[in-house]
Amino acid sequence: VEDLFTRLPLEEVKQKAKAEKKIYYIDFSAEWCQPCKLMDATTFRDYEVVKFTHENFYAVQLDMTDFDAIEMQAMYKIAALPTILFFDYNGNLIDRATGMQTGTLFLSKLKEIKLKS
């Protein structure tokens, strides 16, 4: 399965999302977060999730020790992990998902967000 998350820096993703009018989402993760590890091994490897994401979104994963993540943690009041924040192409927060998401659950969340946009 190809990688769900882009390796591009967040700033570059924001620019690409704006240019292509694409929603992007950021998964906040940490070494010590067991549900995050579980999602990495299952949800984020789910064929349908990966396929739907690549067709409709940009996806970025940030470690909570990352400078961007620390800044955003305060700004968006991230209290628990995993937390996934969804942004429109102008960088406005449009939705969020907190806690363990199965592939099926996460895919329906992605489809719901895509429909609303």
Backbone hydrogen bonds, N-H to C=O, Kabsch-Sander energy under -0.5 kcal/mol:
donor,donor_aa,acceptor,acceptor_aa,energy
6,T,59,A,-2.8
12,E,9,P,-0.6
13,V,9,P,-2.0
14,K,10,L,-2.5
15,Q,11,E,-1.8
16,K,12,E,-2.6
17,A,13,V,-3.1
18,K,14,K,-2.1
19,A,15,Q,-2.4
20,E,16,K,-2.6
21,K,17,A,-0.7
21,K,18,K,-0.7
22,K,17,A,-2.5
23,I,56,N,-0.7
24,Y,87,F,-2.2
25,Y,58,Y,-2.6
26,I,85,L,-2.5
27,D,60,V,-3.1
28,F,26,I,-0.6
28,F,83,T,-2.9
29,S,27,D,-0.6
29,S,62,L,-2.8
33,C,30,A,-1.3
34,Q,32,W,-0.9
37,K,33,C,-1.9
38,L,34,Q,-2.4
39,M,35,P,-2.4
40,D,36,C,-2.4
41,A,37,K,-1.8
42,T,38,L,-1.6
44,F,39,M,-3.1
45,R,42,T,-1.8
46,D,42,T,-0.7
46,D,43,T,-1.2
50,V,46,D,-2.7
51,K,47,Y,-2.7
52,F,48,E,-2.7
53,T,49,V,-2.3
54,H,50,V,-2.6
55,E,51,K,-1.7
56,N,52,F,-1.6
57,F,53,T,-3.4
58,Y,23,I,-1.5
60,V,25,Y,-2.7
62,L,27,D,-2.9
64,M,29,S,-2.6
66,D,63,D,-2.5
70,I,66,D,-2.4
71,E,67,F,-2.1
72,M,68,D,-2.3
73,Q,69,A,-2.4
74,A,70,I,-1.2
75,M,71,E,-1.8
76,Y,72,M,-3.0
77,K,74,A,-0.9
78,I,73,Q,-2.2
79,A,77,K,-0.8
83,T,28,F,-1.0
84,I,97,A,-3.1
85,L,26,I,-2.3
86,F,95,D,-2.9
87,F,24,Y,-3.1
88,D,92,N,-2.4
91,G,88,D,-2.4
94,I,86,F,-3.2
95,D,86,F,-1.3
97,A,84,I,-2.5
99,G,82,P,-3.1
106,F,102,T,-2.9
107,L,103,G,-2.6
108,S,104,T,-2.0
109,K,105,L,-1.8
110,L,106,F,-2.6
111,K,107,L,-2.4
112,E,108,S,-2.2
113,I,109,K,-2.3
114,K,110,L,-2.4
115,L,111,K,-2.3
116,K,112,E,-1.8
117,S,113,I,-1.3
